[in-house]
Amino acid sequence: MVSRAALPVLVLLACAATPIIGQDKKPGAAEGNKSSRLDLFKQLAGEWVGTATPQLKDAKEVHVTYKVTSGGSAVVETLFPGTEHEMVTVIHRDGDDLLLTHYCMLGNQPQMKAPATGDGNKVEFKFVRATNLKSDKDMHMHDVTFTFVDKDTLRTEWTHFKDGKAAGQVVSELKRKK
């Protein structure tokens, strides 16, 4: 006999173990065979090293990791992994578009969206909203452009806003760590 307290746990386990009818078990299968802009980010999986301009005081090199997660439906970018300045960015599809949420060391979480179409090697995210932002005048990341130079070279341009206008840009040139 199963106790009443254990029943919800058993139901949850049964649901997780039961395959959905017609579901393909390959990661990313929900996207079908069509290529998406998310695929560009999936190809970044691994470790990257580079420089940032303006040069950051605490870091001579910029270290970034990319990981494909959630059955291939999201990519997690970790900036400065293992440091007090570590930040995480999650990129996933929102319909045909891409949505990015940046968990910033400033304590806010800007969300940016990139359209489904655009320059083949460039993905431009534009500010949509932010959580934990008291005012749009507070400093926050506002836009970011990822340029996929080649399979081992990535350029990122992060623009931050303060007092309601652009207040600077950090440009990183990253190379895949081999």
Steps between C-alpha positions, in 0.01 A plus 500: 500500500630846407470778756309816407819705546691287245227509234593839344863390468399175330273686257782740412744212444247316284445808284874555458557136405212482250605599146277747321330337203680587177790670677840454339759431770781698336592833662355788303258271315214740570663742257465249218756490222500871428806690608447775754704789628523309828720250315768769471511521880493122545819478292677714762493217759832495679754742646602833349776749584561852378536866576252775575514869412497709704736270688345382825702591812476160668555278198781477248303244306130443460388142562159385377334159489201394294283200580201358315234396753132414545481243221669734253246778553732747676861615507661624821785747474713541814722808506798499739417151635601437859578865579316758710402665169337187357190574293263267317306558181233259374398499132197310372235511231184702543296386201730566205686778683772466763468626856802574720496557876822636651545439874728794568738560790316833541209296637258562213387266223457669162310310233576558135348363182648424157278453197482169316660655193810710459859506382616138474802531730369772732228480766388833648305494825302811598371588847143393582482539877690427819415353835638644823560837334366783716507753216589497131764757599688240709805343335419182307602308192274616221611337174744235387618389158664164442708472180595146403826575315586133443457173692778595742458880521218696666459874545255642754399863545312576822351850535406622846260783579496749785271799546287374209775508236799303375785535749764274348576179324710194577630322191644150542699303247483133599678192369396140564732341756658185356 
